[in-house]
Amino acid sequence: MVNITEKIKEKGVDPDFNEALIVRSNSTIEDVCDQIHRTLKESFKYALVWGASVTHVPQRVGLGHLVADEDVVHIVSK
């Protein structure tokens, strides 16, 4: 299982890391979007990821990016 923290915040407010979104191993950003809301993929622009699955911190990724254990994901939509 992969432990993903969905980081939703407003400008100037620190993110809340108390709740995690748990997804299966080998899950993609698309799978994360599906777990949050089934229509989120339709308005998806990109995701920023902090963690082991990326080279740069943060890294801008698309729906096909594989997430790793304890990645922090920020989804940007239209």
N, CA, C and O atoms as a Tripos MOL2 file, in Angstrom:
@<TRIPOS>MOLECULE
protein
  312   311    78     0     0
PROTEIN
NO_CHARGES

@<TRIPOS>ATOM
      1 N           0.8350   -1.1920    0.0000 N.3       1 MET1
      2 CA          0.0000    0.0000    0.0000 C.3       1 MET1
      3 C           0.8740    1.2470    0.0000 C.2       1 MET1
      4 O           1.9740    1.2650    0.5520 O.2       1 MET1
      5 N           0.3640    2.2550   -0.6170 N.am      2 VAL2
      6 CA          1.0640    3.5350   -0.6950 C.3       2 VAL2
      7 C           0.2880    4.5370    0.1390 C.2       2 VAL2
      8 O          -0.9320    4.6490    0.0220 O.2       2 VAL2
      9 N           0.9960    5.2540    0.9690 N.am      3 ASN3
     10 CA          0.3770    6.2500    1.8270 C.3       3 ASN3
     11 C           0.5610    7.6070    1.1690 C.2       3 ASN3
     12 O           1.6810    8.1120    1.0960 O.2       3 ASN3
     13 N          -0.5120    8.1960    0.6950 N.am      4 ILE4
     14 CA         -0.4580    9.4750   -0.0030 C.3       4 ILE4
     15 C          -1.1960   10.5140    0.8300 C.2       4 ILE4
     16 O          -2.3150   10.2770    1.2830 O.2       4 ILE4
     17 N          -0.5810   11.6320    1.0240 N.am      5 THR5
     18 CA         -1.2530   12.7180    1.7130 C.3       5 THR5
     19 C          -1.7850   13.6880    0.6770 C.2       5 THR5
     20 O          -1.0210   14.2680   -0.0950 O.2       5 THR5
     21 N          -3.0710   13.8570    0.6630 N.am      6 GLU6
     22 CA         -3.6860   14.8250   -0.2370 C.3       6 GLU6
     23 C          -3.5030   16.1930    0.4020 C.2       6 GLU6
     24 O          -3.9860   16.4390    1.5070 O.2       6 GLU6
     25 N          -2.8170   17.0650   -0.2820 N.am      7 LYS7
     26 CA         -2.5060   18.3760    0.2790 C.3       7 LYS7
     27 C          -3.4410   19.3980   -0.3470 C.2       7 LYS7
     28 O          -3.2280   19.8310   -1.4790 O.2       7 LYS7
     29 N          -4.4680   19.7790    0.3870 N.am      8 ILE8
     30 CA         -5.3860   20.8010   -0.0980 C.3       8 ILE8
     31 C          -5.2980   21.9800    0.8610 C.2       8 ILE8
     32 O          -5.5120   21.8320    2.0650 O.2       8 ILE8
     33 N          -4.9830   23.1440    0.3200 N.am      9 LYS9
     34 CA         -4.8600   24.3110    1.1820 C.3       9 LYS9
     35 C          -5.1460   25.5720    0.3880 C.2       9 LYS9
     36 O          -5.1240   25.5760   -0.8430 O.2       9 LYS9
     37 N          -5.4090   26.6170    1.1060 N.am     10 GLU10
     38 CA         -5.5640   27.9290    0.5030 C.3      10 GLU10
     39 C          -4.2450   28.6690    0.6440 C.2      10 GLU10
     40 O          -3.4060   28.3020    1.4670 O.2      10 GLU10
     41 N          -4.0620   29.7030   -0.1520 N.am     11 LYS11
     42 CA         -2.8320   30.4810   -0.0780 C.3      11 LYS11
     43 C          -2.6580   31.0500    1.3230 C.2      11 LYS11
     44 O          -3.6000   31.5820    1.9110 O.2      11 LYS11
     45 N          -1.4440   30.9330    1.8500 N.am     12 GLY12
     46 CA         -1.1370   31.4740    3.1600 C.3      12 GLY12
     47 C          -1.5190   30.5810    4.3220 C.2      12 GLY12
     48 O          -1.2800   30.9400    5.4740 O.2      12 GLY12
     49 N          -2.1100   29.4180    4.0470 N.am     13 VAL13
     50 CA         -2.5160   28.4890    5.0990 C.3      13 VAL13
     51 C          -1.6790   27.2260    4.9640 C.2      13 VAL13
     52 O          -1.5450   26.6840    3.8660 O.2      13 VAL13
     53 N          -1.1110   26.7530    6.0740 N.am     14 ASP14
     54 CA         -0.3110   25.5340    6.0420 C.3      14 ASP14
     55 C          -1.1900   24.3220    5.7560 C.2      14 ASP14
     56 O          -2.3370   24.2740    6.2000 O.2      14 ASP14
     57 N          -0.6630   23.3330    5.0140 N.am     15 PRO15
     58 CA         -1.4500   22.1280    4.7200 C.3      15 PRO15
     59 C          -1.6450   21.2770    5.9680 C.2      15 PRO15
     60 O          -0.8420   21.3330    6.9000 O.2      15 PRO15
     61 N          -2.7120   20.4920    5.9810 N.am     16 ASP16
     62 CA         -3.0200   19.5930    7.0920 C.3      16 ASP16
     63 C          -2.5640   18.1880    6.7140 C.2      16 ASP16
     64 O          -3.0950   17.5980    5.7740 O.2      16 ASP16
     65 N          -1.5870   17.6500    7.4350 N.am     17 PHE17
     66 CA         -1.0500   16.3250    7.1280 C.3      17 PHE17
     67 C          -1.5960   15.2420    8.0590 C.2      17 PHE17
     68 O          -1.0140   14.1610    8.1370 O.2      17 PHE17
     69 N          -2.6910   15.5020    8.7610 N.am     18 ASN18
     70 CA         -3.2330   14.5280    9.7080 C.3      18 ASN18
     71 C          -3.9490   13.3660    9.0410 C.2      18 ASN18
     72 O          -4.0070   12.2770    9.6110 O.2      18 ASN18
     73 N          -4.4970   13.5700    7.8470 N.am     19 GLU19
     74 CA         -5.2250   12.5060    7.1720 C.3      19 GLU19
     75 C          -4.4650   12.0710    5.9280 C.2      19 GLU19
     76 O          -3.9610   12.9050    5.1750 O.2      19 GLU19
     77 N          -4.3860   10.7660    5.7170 N.am     20 ALA20
     78 CA         -3.6930   10.2300    4.5460 C.3      20 ALA20
     79 C          -4.6850    9.5240    3.6410 C.2      20 ALA20
     80 O          -5.6990    8.9950    4.0950 O.2      20 ALA20
     81 N          -4.3790    9.5260    2.3740 N.am     21 LEU21
     82 CA         -5.1560    8.7890    1.3860 C.3      21 LEU21
     83 C          -4.3520    7.5400    1.0570 C.2      21 LEU21
     84 O          -3.2080    7.6440    0.6130 O.2      21 LEU21
     85 N          -4.9210    6.3750    1.2620 N.am     22 ILE22
     86 CA         -4.2020    5.1270    1.0470 C.3      22 ILE22
     87 C          -4.6180    4.5370   -0.2900 C.2      22 ILE22
     88 O          -5.8040    4.3320   -0.5490 O.2      22 ILE22
     89 N          -3.6250    4.2640   -1.1420 N.am     23 VAL23
     90 CA         -3.8760    3.6740   -2.4590 C.3      23 VAL23
     91 C          -3.0150    2.4190   -2.6130 C.2      23 VAL23
     92 O          -2.0560    2.2200   -1.8680 O.2      23 VAL23
     93 N          -3.3630    1.5870   -3.5720 N.am     24 ARG24
     94 CA         -2.6110    0.3550   -3.8270 C.3      24 ARG24
     95 C          -1.2180    0.6690   -4.3760 C.2      24 ARG24
     96 O          -0.9840    1.7410   -4.9340 O.2      24 ARG24
     97 N          -0.2990   -0.2860   -4.2090 N.am     25 SER25
     98 CA          1.0260   -0.1110   -4.7950 C.3      25 SER25
     99 C           0.8890   -0.0780   -6.3120 C.2      25 SER25
    100 O          -0.0660   -0.6230   -6.8670 O.2      25 SER25
    101 N           1.8310    0.5540   -6.9730 N.am     26 ASN26
    102 CA          1.8120    0.7730   -8.4250 C.3      26 ASN26
    103 C           0.6430    1.6460   -8.8690 C.2      26 ASN26
    104 O           0.1850    1.5330  -10.0060 O.2      26 ASN26
    105 N           0.1580    2.5100   -7.9910 N.am     27 SER27
    106 CA         -0.9190    3.4370   -8.3410 C.3      27 SER27
    107 C          -0.3390    4.6750   -9.0060 C.2      27 SER27
    108 O           0.8060    5.0580   -8.7670 O.2      27 SER27
    109 N          -1.1530    5.2830   -9.8380 N.am     28 THR28
    110 CA         -0.7550    6.4940  -10.5450 C.3      28 THR28
    111 C          -1.5020    7.6980   -9.9730 C.2      28 THR28
    112 O          -2.3910    7.5530   -9.1330 O.2      28 THR28
    113 N          -1.1290    8.8670  -10.4350 N.am     29 ILE29
    114 CA         -1.8460   10.0830  -10.0560 C.3      29 ILE29
    115 C          -3.3070    9.9700  -10.4840 C.2      29 ILE29
    116 O          -4.1940   10.4750   -9.7970 O.2      29 ILE29
    117 N          -3.5620    9.3160  -11.6050 N.am     30 GLU30
    118 CA         -4.9360    9.1040  -12.0630 C.3      30 GLU30
    119 C          -5.7400    8.3030  -11.0340 C.2      30 GLU30
    120 O          -6.9070    8.6110  -10.7890 O.2      30 GLU30
    121 N          -5.1290    7.2820  -10.4340 N.am     31 ASP31
    122 CA         -5.7950    6.4960   -9.3920 C.3      31 ASP31
    123 C          -6.0830    7.3500   -8.1570 C.2      31 ASP31
    124 O          -7.1330    7.2150   -7.5280 O.2      31 ASP31
    125 N          -5.1430    8.2260   -7.8190 N.am     32 VAL32
    126 CA         -5.3390    9.1330   -6.6850 C.3      32 VAL32
    127 C          -6.5190   10.0590   -6.9630 C.2      32 VAL32
    128 O          -7.3620   10.2690   -6.0900 O.2      32 VAL32
    129 N          -6.5850   10.6120   -8.1700 N.am     33 CYS33
    130 CA         -7.7060   11.4840   -8.5540 C.3      33 CYS33
    131 C          -9.0310   10.7390   -8.4420 C.2      33 CYS33
    132 O         -10.0110   11.2870   -7.9380 O.2      33 CYS33
    133 N          -9.0670    9.4840   -8.9130 N.am     34 ASP34
    134 CA        -10.2930    8.6850   -8.8430 C.3      34 ASP34
    135 C         -10.7520    8.4870   -7.4040 C.2      34 ASP34
    136 O         -11.9510    8.4930   -7.1280 O.2      34 ASP34
    137 N          -9.7970    8.3110   -6.4800 N.am     35 GLN35
    138 CA        -10.1730    8.1140   -5.0770 C.3      35 GLN35
    139 C         -10.7020    9.3920   -4.4410 C.2      35 GLN35
    140 O         -11.5540    9.3340   -3.5550 O.2      35 GLN35
    141 N         -10.2120   10.5320   -4.8770 N.am     36 ILE36
    142 CA        -10.6840   11.7980   -4.3150 C.3      36 ILE36
    143 C         -12.0770   12.1160   -4.8380 C.2      36 ILE36
    144 O         -12.9980   12.3650   -4.0610 O.2      36 ILE36
    145 N         -12.2280   12.1070   -6.1730 N.am     37 HIS37
    146 CA        -13.5410   12.3470   -6.7900 C.3      37 HIS37
    147 C         -13.4860   11.8710   -8.2270 C.2      37 HIS37
    148 O         -12.5070   12.1260   -8.9280 O.2      37 HIS37
    149 N         -14.5180   11.1860   -8.6710 N.am     38 ARG38
    150 CA        -14.4780   10.5520   -9.9980 C.3      38 ARG38
    151 C         -14.4030   11.5390  -11.1570 C.2      38 ARG38
    152 O         -14.0120   11.1540  -12.2590 O.2      38 ARG38
    153 N         -14.7660   12.8000  -10.9390 N.am     39 THR39
    154 CA        -14.6970   13.7820  -12.0260 C.3      39 THR39
    155 C         -13.4400   14.6550  -11.9630 C.2      39 THR39
    156 O         -13.2660   15.5370  -12.8040 O.2      39 THR39
    157 N         -12.5780   14.4280  -10.9990 N.am     40 LEU40
    158 CA        -11.3800   15.2560  -10.8490 C.3      40 LEU40
    159 C         -10.4590   15.1380  -12.0590 C.2      40 LEU40
    160 O          -9.8030   16.1140  -12.4230 O.2      40 LEU40
    161 N         -10.3930   13.9660  -12.6900 N.am     41 LYS41
    162 CA         -9.5370   13.7800  -13.8700 C.3      41 LYS41
    163 C          -9.9270   14.7090  -15.0150 C.2      41 LYS41
    164 O          -9.0730   15.1340  -15.7930 O.2      41 LYS41
    165 N         -11.2000   15.0190  -15.1150 N.am     42 GLU42
    166 CA        -11.6880   15.8500  -16.2150 C.3      42 GLU42
    167 C         -11.1580   17.2800  -16.1370 C.2      42 GLU42
    168 O         -10.9530   17.9210  -17.1680 O.2      42 GLU42
    169 N         -10.9370   17.7840  -14.9260 N.am     43 SER43
    170 CA        -10.4400   19.1500  -14.7630 C.3      43 SER43
    171 C          -8.9630   19.1850  -14.3610 C.2      43 SER43
    172 O          -8.4330   20.2540  -14.0570 O.2      43 SER43
    173 N          -8.3010   18.0370  -14.3560 N.am     44 PHE44
    174 CA         -6.9020   17.9160  -13.9580 C.3      44 PHE44
    175 C          -5.9930   18.6900  -14.9110 C.2      44 PHE44
    176 O          -6.1270   18.5770  -16.1290 O.2      44 PHE44
    177 N          -5.0610   19.4810  -14.3510 N.am     45 LYS45
    178 CA         -4.0350   20.1600  -15.1490 C.3      45 LYS45
    179 C          -2.6900   19.4660  -14.9480 C.2      45 LYS45
    180 O          -2.0520   19.0390  -15.9100 O.2      45 LYS45
    181 N          -2.2690   19.3570  -13.6920 N.am     46 TYR46
    182 CA         -1.0210   18.6810  -13.3410 C.3      46 TYR46
    183 C          -1.0110   18.4510  -11.8390 C.2      46 TYR46
    184 O          -1.8760   18.9480  -11.1180 O.2      46 TYR46
    185 N          -0.0220   17.6920  -11.3710 N.am     47 ALA47
    186 CA          0.1520   17.4730   -9.9370 C.3      47 ALA47
    187 C           1.5840   17.8240   -9.5690 C.2      47 ALA47
    188 O           2.5070   17.6090  -10.3540 O.2      47 ALA47
    189 N           1.7620   18.3590   -8.3830 N.am     48 LEU48
    190 CA          3.0910   18.5840   -7.8290 C.3      48 LEU48
    191 C           3.3240   17.4860   -6.8020 C.2      48 LEU48
    192 O           2.4680   17.2320   -5.9550 O.2      48 LEU48
    193 N           4.4880   16.8330   -6.8750 N.am     49 VAL49
    194 CA          4.7720   15.7010   -5.9950 C.3      49 VAL49
    195 C           6.0660   15.9570   -5.2460 C.2      49 VAL49
    196 O           7.0640   16.3770   -5.8330 O.2      49 VAL49
    197 N           6.0430   15.6980   -3.9380 N.am     50 TRP50
    198 CA          7.2090   15.7110   -3.0720 C.3      50 TRP50
    199 C           7.3890   14.2740   -2.5950 C.2      50 TRP50
    200 O           6.4270   13.6630   -2.1280 O.2      50 TRP50
    201 N           8.5850   13.7220   -2.7000 N.am     51 GLY51
    202 CA          8.8010   12.3770   -2.1800 C.3      51 GLY51
    203 C           9.7320   11.5370   -3.0330 C.2      51 GLY51
    204 O          10.4270   12.0440   -3.9130 O.2      51 GLY51
    205 N           9.7300   10.2310   -2.7520 N.am     52 ALA52
    206 CA         10.6740    9.2920   -3.3580 C.3      52 ALA52
    207 C          10.4260    9.0330   -4.8390 C.2      52 ALA52
    208 O          11.3360    8.5830   -5.5360 O.2      52 ALA52
    209 N           9.2430    9.2990   -5.3310 N.am     53 SER53
    210 CA          8.9280    8.9680   -6.7250 C.3      53 SER53
    211 C           9.3910   10.0230   -7.7230 C.2      53 SER53
    212 O           9.2480    9.8380   -8.9310 O.2      53 SER53
    213 N           9.9440   11.1250   -7.2290 N.am     54 VAL54
    214 CA         10.3580   12.2020   -8.1320 C.3      54 VAL54
    215 C          11.8350   12.5390   -7.9470 C.2      54 VAL54
    216 O          12.4220   12.2800   -6.8960 O.2      54 VAL54
    217 N          12.4200   13.1200   -8.9900 N.am     55 THR55
    218 CA         13.8220   13.5220   -8.9620 C.3      55 THR55
    219 C          13.9840   14.9030   -8.3500 C.2      55 THR55
    220 O          14.9010   15.1330   -7.5610 O.2      55 THR55
    221 N          13.0980   15.8190   -8.7090 N.am     56 HIS56
    222 CA         13.1460   17.1960   -8.2150 C.3      56 HIS56
    223 C          12.0110   17.4050   -7.2250 C.2      56 HIS56
    224 O          10.9490   16.7940   -7.3480 O.2      56 HIS56
    225 N          12.2390   18.2670   -6.2460 N.am     57 VAL57
    226 CA         11.2360   18.4960   -5.2080 C.3      57 VAL57
    227 C          10.8270   19.9500   -5.2070 C.2      57 VAL57
    228 O          11.6870   20.7950   -4.9630 O.2      57 VAL57
    229 N           9.5780   20.3090   -5.4620 N.am     58 PRO58
    230 CA          8.5340   19.4260   -5.9920 C.3      58 PRO58
    231 C           8.7290   19.2280   -7.4900 C.2      58 PRO58
    232 O           9.4230   20.0040   -8.1470 O.2      58 PRO58
    233 N           8.1140   18.1910   -8.0130 N.am     59 GLN59
    234 CA          8.1650   17.9280   -9.4500 C.3      59 GLN59
    235 C           6.7570   17.9350  -10.0100 C.2      59 GLN59
    236 O           5.8300   17.3890   -9.4120 O.2      59 GLN59
    237 N           6.6120   18.5660  -11.1720 N.am     60 ARG60
    238 CA          5.3200   18.6300  -11.8530 C.3      60 ARG60
    239 C           5.1490   17.3530  -12.6760 C.2      60 ARG60
    240 O           6.0120   17.0130  -13.4860 O.2      60 ARG60
    241 N           4.0270   16.6430  -12.4660 N.am     61 VAL61
    242 CA          3.8020   15.3590  -13.1320 C.3      61 VAL61
    243 C           2.3980   15.2980  -13.7130 C.2      61 VAL61
    244 O           1.5440   16.1290  -13.4040 O.2      61 VAL61
    245 N           2.1750   14.3000  -14.5580 N.am     62 GLY62
    246 CA          0.8750   14.0840  -15.1740 C.3      62 GLY62
    247 C           0.1440   12.9050  -14.5580 C.2      62 GLY62
    248 O           0.5790   12.3450  -13.5520 O.2      62 GLY62
    249 N          -0.9680   12.5350  -15.1730 N.am     63 LEU63
    250 CA         -1.8270   11.4690  -14.6540 C.3      63 LEU63
    251 C          -1.1410   10.1090  -14.6190 C.2      63 LEU63
    252 O          -1.4980    9.2750  -13.7870 O.2      63 LEU63
    253 N          -0.1720    9.8550  -15.4910 N.am     64 GLY64
    254 CA          0.4660    8.5510  -15.5670 C.3      64 GLY64
    255 C           1.6020    8.3270  -14.5890 C.2      64 GLY64
    256 O           2.1800    7.2400  -14.5640 O.2      64 GLY64
    257 N           1.9390    9.3280  -13.7780 N.am     65 HIS65
    258 CA          3.0600    9.2140  -12.8390 C.3      65 HIS65
    259 C           2.7570    8.1960  -11.7460 C.2      65 HIS65
    260 O           1.6980    8.2510  -11.1210 O.2      65 HIS65
    261 N           3.6970    7.2540  -11.5120 N.am     66 LEU66
    262 CA          3.5530    6.2770  -10.4310 C.3      66 LEU66
    263 C           3.9630    6.9180   -9.1130 C.2      66 LEU66
    264 O           5.0280    7.5270   -9.0190 O.2      66 LEU66
    265 N           3.1210    6.7820   -8.1000 N.am     67 VAL67
    266 CA          3.4190    7.3590   -6.7900 C.3      67 VAL67
    267 C           4.1210    6.3320   -5.9140 C.2      67 VAL67
    268 O           3.9870    5.1270   -6.1270 O.2      67 VAL67
    269 N           4.8680    6.8140   -4.9340 N.am     68 ALA68
    270 CA          5.6060    5.9550   -4.0110 C.3      68 ALA68
    271 C           5.0900    6.1700   -2.5930 C.2      68 ALA68
    272 O           4.3250    7.0960   -2.3240 O.2      68 ALA68
    273 N           5.5240    5.3020   -1.7020 N.am     69 ASP69
    274 CA          5.1240    5.3690   -0.3030 C.3      69 ASP69
    275 C           5.4900    6.7270    0.2920 C.2      69 ASP69
    276 O           6.6190    7.1950    0.1430 O.2      69 ASP69
    277 N           4.5380    7.3470    0.9580 N.am     70 GLU70
    278 CA          4.6860    8.6170    1.6720 C.3      70 GLU70
    279 C           4.9280    9.8200    0.7630 C.2      70 GLU70
    280 O           5.4340   10.8430    1.2250 O.2      70 GLU70
    281 N           4.5790    9.7190   -0.5140 N.am     71 ASP71
    282 CA          4.6220   10.8920   -1.3820 C.3      71 ASP71
    283 C           3.5720   11.9010   -0.9300 C.2      71 ASP71
    284 O           2.5110   11.5320   -0.4290 O.2      71 ASP71
    285 N           3.8820   13.1600   -1.1130 N.am     72 VAL72
    286 CA          2.9210   14.2310   -0.8740 C.3      72 VAL72
    287 C           2.5120   14.7510   -2.2460 C.2      72 VAL72
    288 O           3.3610   15.0970   -3.0680 O.2      72 VAL72
    289 N           1.2040   14.8020   -2.4880 N.am     73 VAL73
    290 CA          0.6780   15.1580   -3.8010 C.3      73 VAL73
    291 C          -0.2160   16.3860   -3.6820 C.2      73 VAL73
    292 O          -1.1030   16.4500   -2.8310 O.2      73 VAL73
    293 N           0.0370   17.3580   -4.5570 N.am     74 HIS74
    294 CA         -0.8140   18.5450   -4.6550 C.3      74 HIS74
    295 C          -1.3860   18.5540   -6.0610 C.2      74 HIS74
    296 O          -0.6360   18.6730   -7.0300 O.2      74 HIS74
    297 N          -2.6990   18.4290   -6.1900 N.am     75 ILE75
    298 CA         -3.3440   18.3600   -7.4910 C.3      75 ILE75
    299 C          -3.8490   19.7370   -7.8840 C.2      75 ILE75
    300 O          -4.5470   20.4040   -7.1190 O.2      75 ILE75
    301 N          -3.4830   20.1520   -9.0950 N.am     76 VAL76
    302 CA         -3.9170   21.4360   -9.6360 C.3      76 VAL76
    303 C          -4.9280   21.1470  -10.7320 C.2      76 VAL76
    304 O          -4.6540   20.3840  -11.6590 O.2      76 VAL76
    305 N          -6.1030   21.7630  -10.6200 N.am     77 SER77
    306 CA         -7.1550   21.5460  -11.6180 C.3      77 SER77
    307 C          -7.5640   22.8780  -12.2250 C.2      77 SER77
    308 O          -7.2030   23.9440  -11.7260 O.2      77 SER77
    309 N          -8.3270   22.7970  -13.3130 N.am     78 LYS78
    310 CA         -8.7800   23.9920  -14.0290 C.3      78 LYS78
    311 C          -9.7970   24.7510  -13.2250 C.2      78 LYS78
    312 O         -10.2900   25.7870  -13.6720 O.2      78 LYS78
@<TRIPOS>BOND
     1     1     2 1
     2     2     3 1
     3     3     4 2
     4     3     5 am
     5     5     6 1
     6     6     7 1
     7     7     8 2
     8     7     9 am
     9     9    10 1
    10    10    11 1
    11    11    12 2
    12    11    13 am
    13    13    14 1
    14    14    15 1
    15    15    16 2
    16    15    17 am
    17    17    18 1
    18    18    19 1
    19    19    20 2
    20    19    21 am
    21    21    22 1
    22    22    23 1
    23    23    24 2
    24    23    25 am
    25    25    26 1
    26    26    27 1
    27    27    28 2
    28    27    29 am
    29    29    30 1
    30    30    31 1
    31    31    32 2
    32    31    33 am
    33    33    34 1
    34    34    35 1
    35    35    36 2
    36    35    37 am
    37    37    38 1
    38    38    39 1
    39    39    40 2
    40    39    41 am
    41    41    42 1
    42    42    43 1
    43    43    44 2
    44    43    45 am
    45    45    46 1
    46    46    47 1
    47    47    48 2
    48    47    49 am
    49    49    50 1
    50    50    51 1
    51    51    52 2
    52    51    53 am
    53    53    54 1
    54    54    55 1
    55    55    56 2
    56    55    57 am
    57    57    58 1
    58    58    59 1
    59    59    60 2
    60    59    61 am
    61    61    62 1
    62    62    63 1
    63    63    64 2
    64    63    65 am
    65    65    66 1
    66    66    67 1
    67    67    68 2
    68    67    69 am
    69    69    70 1
    70    70    71 1
    71    71    72 2
    72    71    73 am
    73    73    74 1
    74    74    75 1
    75    75    76 2
    76    75    77 am
    77    77    78 1
    78    78    79 1
    79    79    80 2
    80    79    81 am
    81    81    82 1
    82    82    83 1
    83    83    84 2
    84    83    85 am
    85    85    86 1
    86    86    87 1
    87    87    88 2
    88    87    89 am
    89    89    90 1
    90    90    91 1
    91    91    92 2
    92    91    93 am
    93    93    94 1
    94    94    95 1
    95    95    96 2
    96    95    97 am
    97    97    98 1
    98    98    99 1
    99    99   100 2
   100    99   101 am
   101   101   102 1
   102   102   103 1
   103   103   104 2
   104   103   105 am
   105   105   106 1
   106   106   107 1
   107   107   108 2
   108   107   109 am
   109   109   110 1
   110   110   111 1
   111   111   112 2
   112   111   113 am
   113   113   114 1
   114   114   115 1
   115   115   116 2
   116   115   117 am
   117   117   118 1
   118   118   119 1
   119   119   120 2
   120   119   121 am
   121   121   122 1
   122   122   123 1
   123   123   124 2
   124   123   125 am
   125   125   126 1
   126   126   127 1
   127   127   128 2
   128   127   129 am
   129   129   130 1
   130   130   131 1
   131   131   132 2
   132   131   133 am
   133   133   134 1
   134   134   135 1
   135   135   136 2
   136   135   137 am
   137   137   138 1
   138   138   139 1
   139   139   140 2
   140   139   141 am
   141   141   142 1
   142   142   143 1
   143   143   144 2
   144   143   145 am
   145   145   146 1
   146   146   147 1
   147   147   148 2
   148   147   149 am
   149   149   150 1
   150   150   151 1
   151   151   152 2
   152   151   153 am
   153   153   154 1
   154   154   155 1
   155   155   156 2
   156   155   157 am
   157   157   158 1
   158   158   159 1
   159   159   160 2
   160   159   161 am
   161   161   162 1
   162   162   163 1
   163   163   164 2
   164   163   165 am
   165   165   166 1
   166   166   167 1
   167   167   168 2
   168   167   169 am
   169   169   170 1
   170   170   171 1
   171   171   172 2
   172   171   173 am
   173   173   174 1
   174   174   175 1
   175   175   176 2
   176   175   177 am
   177   177   178 1
   178   178   179 1
   179   179   180 2
   180   179   181 am
   181   181   182 1
   182   182   183 1
   183   183   184 2
   184   183   185 am
   185   185   186 1
   186   186   187 1
   187   187   188 2
   188   187   189 am
   189   189   190 1
   190   190   191 1
   191   191   192 2
   192   191   193 am
   193   193   194 1
   194   194   195 1
   195   195   196 2
   196   195   197 am
   197   197   198 1
   198   198   199 1
   199   199   200 2
   200   199   201 am
   201   201   202 1
   202   202   203 1
   203   203   204 2
   204   203   205 am
   205   205   206 1
   206   206   207 1
   207   207   208 2
   208   207   209 am
   209   209   210 1
   210   210   211 1
   211   211   212 2
   212   211   213 am
   213   213   214 1
   214   214   215 1
   215   215   216 2
   216   215   217 am
   217   217   218 1
   218   218   219 1
   219   219   220 2
   220   219   221 am
   221   221   222 1
   222   222   223 1
   223   223   224 2
   224   223   225 am
   225   225   226 1
   226   226   227 1
   227   227   228 2
   228   227   229 am
   229   229   230 1
   230   230   231 1
   231   231   232 2
   232   231   233 am
   233   233   234 1
   234   234   235 1
   235   235   236 2
   236   235   237 am
   237   237   238 1
   238   238   239 1
   239   239   240 2
   240   239   241 am
   241   241   242 1
   242   242   243 1
   243   243   244 2
   244   243   245 am
   245   245   246 1
   246   246   247 1
   247   247   248 2
   248   247   249 am
   249   249   250 1
   250   250   251 1
   251   251   252 2
   252   251   253 am
   253   253   254 1
   254   254   255 1
   255   255   256 2
   256   255   257 am
   257   257   258 1
   258   258   259 1
   259   259   260 2
   260   259   261 am
   261   261   262 1
   262   262   263 1
   263   263   264 2
   264   263   265 am
   265   265   266 1
   266   266   267 1
   267   267   268 2
   268   267   269 am
   269   269   270 1
   270   270   271 1
   271   271   272 2
   272   271   273 am
   273   273   274 1
   274   274   275 1
   275   275   276 2
   276   275   277 am
   277   277   278 1
   278   278   279 1
   279   279   280 2
   280   279   281 am
   281   281   282 1
   282   282   283 1
   283   283   284 2
   284   283   285 am
   285   285   286 1
   286   286   287 1
   287   287   288 2
   288   287   289 am
   289   289   290 1
   290   290   291 1
   291   291   292 2
   292   291   293 am
   293   293   294 1
   294   294   295 1
   295   295   296 2
   296   295   297 am
   297   297   298 1
   298   298   299 1
   299   299   300 2
   300   299   301 am
   301   301   302 1
   302   302   303 1
   303   303   304 2
   304   303   305 am
   305   305   306 1
   306   306   307 1
   307   307   308 2
   308   307   309 am
   309   309   310 1
   310   310   311 1
   311   311   312 2
@<TRIPOS>SUBSTRUCTURE
     1 MET1         2 RESIDUE 1 A MET
     2 VAL2         6 RESIDUE 1 A VAL
     3 ASN3        10 RESIDUE 1 A ASN
     4 ILE4        14 RESIDUE 1 A ILE
     5 THR5        18 RESIDUE 1 A THR
     6 GLU6        22 RESIDUE 1 A GLU
     7 LYS7        26 RESIDUE 1 A LYS
     8 ILE8        30 RESIDUE 1 A ILE
     9 LYS9        34 RESIDUE 1 A LYS
    10 GLU10       38 RESIDUE 1 A GLU
    11 LYS11       42 RESIDUE 1 A LYS
    12 GLY12       46 RESIDUE 1 A GLY
    13 VAL13       50 RESIDUE 1 A VAL
    14 ASP14       54 RESIDUE 1 A ASP
    15 PRO15       58 RESIDUE 1 A PRO
    16 ASP16       62 RESIDUE 1 A ASP
    17 PHE17       66 RESIDUE 1 A PHE
    18 ASN18       70 RESIDUE 1 A ASN
    19 GLU19       74 RESIDUE 1 A GLU
    20 ALA20       78 RESIDUE 1 A ALA
    21 LEU21       82 RESIDUE 1 A LEU
    22 ILE22       86 RESIDUE 1 A ILE
    23 VAL23       90 RESIDUE 1 A VAL
    24 ARG24       94 RESIDUE 1 A ARG
    25 SER25       98 RESIDUE 1 A SER
    26 ASN26      102 RESIDUE 1 A ASN
    27 SER27      106 RESIDUE 1 A SER
    28 THR28      110 RESIDUE 1 A THR
    29 ILE29      114 RESIDUE 1 A ILE
    30 GLU30      118 RESIDUE 1 A GLU
    31 ASP31      122 RESIDUE 1 A ASP
    32 VAL32      126 RESIDUE 1 A VAL
    33 CYS33      130 RESIDUE 1 A CYS
    34 ASP34      134 RESIDUE 1 A ASP
    35 GLN35      138 RESIDUE 1 A GLN
    36 ILE36      142 RESIDUE 1 A ILE
    37 HIS37      146 RESIDUE 1 A HIS
    38 ARG38      150 RESIDUE 1 A ARG
    39 THR39      154 RESIDUE 1 A THR
    40 LEU40      158 RESIDUE 1 A LEU
    41 LYS41      162 RESIDUE 1 A LYS
    42 GLU42      166 RESIDUE 1 A GLU
    43 SER43      170 RESIDUE 1 A SER
    44 PHE44      174 RESIDUE 1 A PHE
    45 LYS45      178 RESIDUE 1 A LYS
    46 TYR46      182 RESIDUE 1 A TYR
    47 ALA47      186 RESIDUE 1 A ALA
    48 LEU48      190 RESIDUE 1 A LEU
    49 VAL49      194 RESIDUE 1 A VAL
    50 TRP50      198 RESIDUE 1 A TRP
    51 GLY51      202 RESIDUE 1 A GLY
    52 ALA52      206 RESIDUE 1 A ALA
    53 SER53      210 RESIDUE 1 A SER
    54 VAL54      214 RESIDUE 1 A VAL
    55 THR55      218 RESIDUE 1 A THR
    56 HIS56      222 RESIDUE 1 A HIS
    57 VAL57      226 RESIDUE 1 A VAL
    58 PRO58      230 RESIDUE 1 A PRO
    59 GLN59      234 RESIDUE 1 A GLN
    60 ARG60      238 RESIDUE 1 A ARG
    61 VAL61      242 RESIDUE 1 A VAL
    62 GLY62      246 RESIDUE 1 A GLY
    63 LEU63      250 RESIDUE 1 A LEU
    64 GLY64      254 RESIDUE 1 A GLY
    65 HIS65      258 RESIDUE 1 A HIS
    66 LEU66      262 RESIDUE 1 A LEU
    67 VAL67      266 RESIDUE 1 A VAL
    68 ALA68      270 RESIDUE 1 A ALA
    69 ASP69      274 RESIDUE 1 A ASP
    70 GLU70      278 RESIDUE 1 A GLU
    71 ASP71      282 RESIDUE 1 A ASP
    72 VAL72      286 RESIDUE 1 A VAL
    73 VAL73      290 RESIDUE 1 A VAL
    74 HIS74      294 RESIDUE 1 A HIS
    75 ILE75      298 RESIDUE 1 A ILE
    76 VAL76      302 RESIDUE 1 A VAL
    77 SER77      306 RESIDUE 1 A SER
    78 LYS78      310 RESIDUE 1 A LYS
